Each structure stands twice: as C-alpha cells, then as structure tokens.
C-alpha cells in the first residue's frame, strides 16, 4: 500500500537543499500575488519551503492566515474568498492559488466564487474529483478526518455538499494544473486529477509522497513553471531544460492529458 511509504516525505525534505542548483533554473515570475493553502491538519509552517522558494522567484507570496486546516467548512471558505478579493483589490492584479491536498479543494471552491480575481489554480495531490464509488483514500485517513471534524459540530460539514458538487464537475474557466503522484498514500491518483478542457486544464504526474509534495524539488520547479506563464497566454506543461530532463527521468512519464 502506498500509504505505508509516506515516510518518503522525510527523504524529500532532506534532499531539498541538495536540489538548489536545479531550483535555481526555475523561471522568475512577474511578481503577481500567489496565495498558498495548506492541507488537512496542516498550517502555514508546512508551506515554508513553497513560500520561500516562490518568493525567491519574485512572487508576492502569502499564506491563508487562518491557522490549521481542520476541514472544509463555511468559516474558512468564506474568509478565503474575501482574502482573495482583498489581495486583488490591494495589488490590482489577479491572484494565483496553490493548494496542497485539502487546500486544493479550498482553492477550487474560491476560484468558483471569485473567478474574476483569480489568475490560475494549482493543486498538489488534492481530492478534486469524486470517485463514483466514493473516496478511495485509505480508511485511516478517512477516520482521521471524521475524528477531527465531527467533534466540532455540524457547521464543519455545511460546505461539504458544495465541495462534492464542485469535485463532481470541473467547470473552472481558468488555467488549472493538478499535480498528482501514483505513489500518493493519501489521495488516490484518480481523485487528484480532472477531466476538463485541454486548453485550460491539465494533470501533471510527479514522483513522490503525498506528505512530501510541498518539499519535493521537482514539484517546486513545476509550480514555478506554471506560475511564470504570461497572463492570458497559458499553455500545457512541456518539460524543457535541466528541470525537464530531471522530470522525465524521475517521473517516467509525460504530463497526463486532462
């Protein structure tokens, strides 16, 4: 089971400093605002590598600022929409959203609610699609979600119907990149990918663990590549240069079609 190999995240973290030469080949951006969203049970601390790296590439990077992500519920979903609208108003530029795991579901929902303020969406191992037979995530993961969310009362789950409806039908008229791993021990690959418009939506296969995605050097390079595209000129991912060579070697596959 892939869930038994999630210890690889420790290796991905340890390898990150050694990947500095590779990371430095990532393109610089145009300085537009980028909002990072943590996964379930995670907070801003887990986004440190992503934030530091993207800031070094020239982006105006912020994290969601709501503390630990304890589930998809109304309070955070509404606050996120307002934060995106404020960032757009403050900078005069559209905001790119990068969500890790459950943070990607928040990103998709916020992009639906405030689409005029969003430039692009990138998800990292996020459960953005609903399996016809229900979630195929490991039982332990589902039990943990119930254990954390249920004691907080029914308000935690008020937004779940909206989230499920969103995940059943991707209609974002925005560039959307879903990064997924065949070795993800938390979110199955089929639930971390989307069926959408190939002119706007893509699925990119990466190698690594679920809990290590935010520290995975190749993931960081791909995120930087996606964010660096000029606004209004989005194109599907095409691995090039040193990062592209490493990508092909490590992933063993080209980007999966949307």
Secondary structure as the mmCIF struct_conf table of DSSP 4:
data_model
#
loop_
_struct_conf.conf_type_id
_struct_conf.id
_struct_conf.beg_label_comp_id
_struct_conf.beg_label_asym_id
_struct_conf.beg_label_seq_id
_struct_conf.end_label_comp_id
_struct_conf.end_label_asym_id
_struct_conf.end_label_seq_id
HELX_RH_3T_P HELX_RH_3T_P1 UNK A 2 UNK A 5
TURN_TY1_P TURN_TY1_P1 UNK A 6 UNK A 7
HELX_RH_AL_P HELX_RH_AL_P1 UNK A 8 UNK A 16
HELX_RH_3T_P HELX_RH_3T_P2 UNK A 17 UNK A 19
HELX_RH_AL_P HELX_RH_AL_P2 UNK A 20 UNK A 23
TURN_TY1_P TURN_TY1_P2 UNK A 24 UNK A 25
BEND BEND1 UNK A 26 UNK A 26
HELX_LH_PP_P HELX_LH_PP_P1 UNK A 27 UNK A 28
STRN STRN1 UNK A 33 UNK A 37
TURN_TY1_P TURN_TY1_P3 UNK A 40 UNK A 41
HELX_RH_3T_P HELX_RH_3T_P3 UNK A 44 UNK A 47
HELX_RH_AL_P HELX_RH_AL_P3 UNK A 48 UNK A 56
TURN_TY1_P TURN_TY1_P4 UNK A 57 UNK A 58
STRN STRN2 UNK A 60 UNK A 63
BEND BEND2 UNK A 66 UNK A 66
BEND BEND3 UNK A 68 UNK A 68
BEND BEND4 UNK A 72 UNK A 72
HELX_RH_AL_P HELX_RH_AL_P4 UNK A 74 UNK A 91
BEND BEND5 UNK A 92 UNK A 93
STRN STRN3 UNK A 95 UNK A 100
TURN_TY1_P TURN_TY1_P5 UNK A 101 UNK A 101
HELX_RH_AL_P HELX_RH_AL_P5 UNK A 102 UNK A 113
TURN_TY1_P TURN_TY1_P6 UNK A 114 UNK A 114
HELX_RH_3T_P HELX_RH_3T_P4 UNK A 115 UNK A 117
STRN STRN4 UNK A 118 UNK A 124
BEND BEND6 UNK A 125 UNK A 125
BEND BEND7 UNK A 129 UNK A 129
TURN_TY1_P TURN_TY1_P7 UNK A 132 UNK A 133
BEND BEND8 UNK A 137 UNK A 137
HELX_RH_AL_P HELX_RH_AL_P6 UNK A 139 UNK A 150
TURN_TY1_P TURN_TY1_P8 UNK A 151 UNK A 152
HELX_RH_3T_P HELX_RH_3T_P5 UNK A 154 UNK A 157
TURN_TY1_P TURN_TY1_P9 UNK A 158 UNK A 159
HELX_RH_AL_P HELX_RH_AL_P7 UNK A 160 UNK A 168
BEND BEND9 UNK A 174 UNK A 174
STRN STRN5 UNK A 175 UNK A 181
TURN_TY1_P TURN_TY1_P10 UNK A 182 UNK A 183
BEND BEND10 UNK A 185 UNK A 187
HELX_RH_3T_P HELX_RH_3T_P6 UNK A 189 UNK A 191
BEND BEND11 UNK A 192 UNK A 192
TURN_TY1_P TURN_TY1_P11 UNK A 198 UNK A 200
STRN STRN6 UNK A 201 UNK A 206
BEND BEND12 UNK A 208 UNK A 208
BEND BEND13 UNK A 210 UNK A 210
TURN_TY1_P TURN_TY1_P12 UNK A 211 UNK A 212
HELX_RH_3T_P HELX_RH_3T_P7 UNK A 213 UNK A 215
HELX_RH_AL_P HELX_RH_AL_P8 UNK A 217 UNK A 227
TURN_TY1_P TURN_TY1_P13 UNK A 228 UNK A 228
BEND BEND14 UNK A 229 UNK A 229
HELX_LH_PP_P HELX_LH_PP_P2 UNK A 230 UNK A 230
TURN_TY1_P TURN_TY1_P14 UNK A 231 UNK A 232
HELX_RH_AL_P HELX_RH_AL_P9 UNK A 241 UNK A 251
BEND BEND15 UNK A 253 UNK A 253
HELX_LH_PP_P HELX_LH_PP_P3 UNK A 254 UNK A 255
STRN STRN7 UNK A 256 UNK A 256
HELX_LH_PP_P HELX_LH_PP_P4 UNK A 257 UNK A 257
#
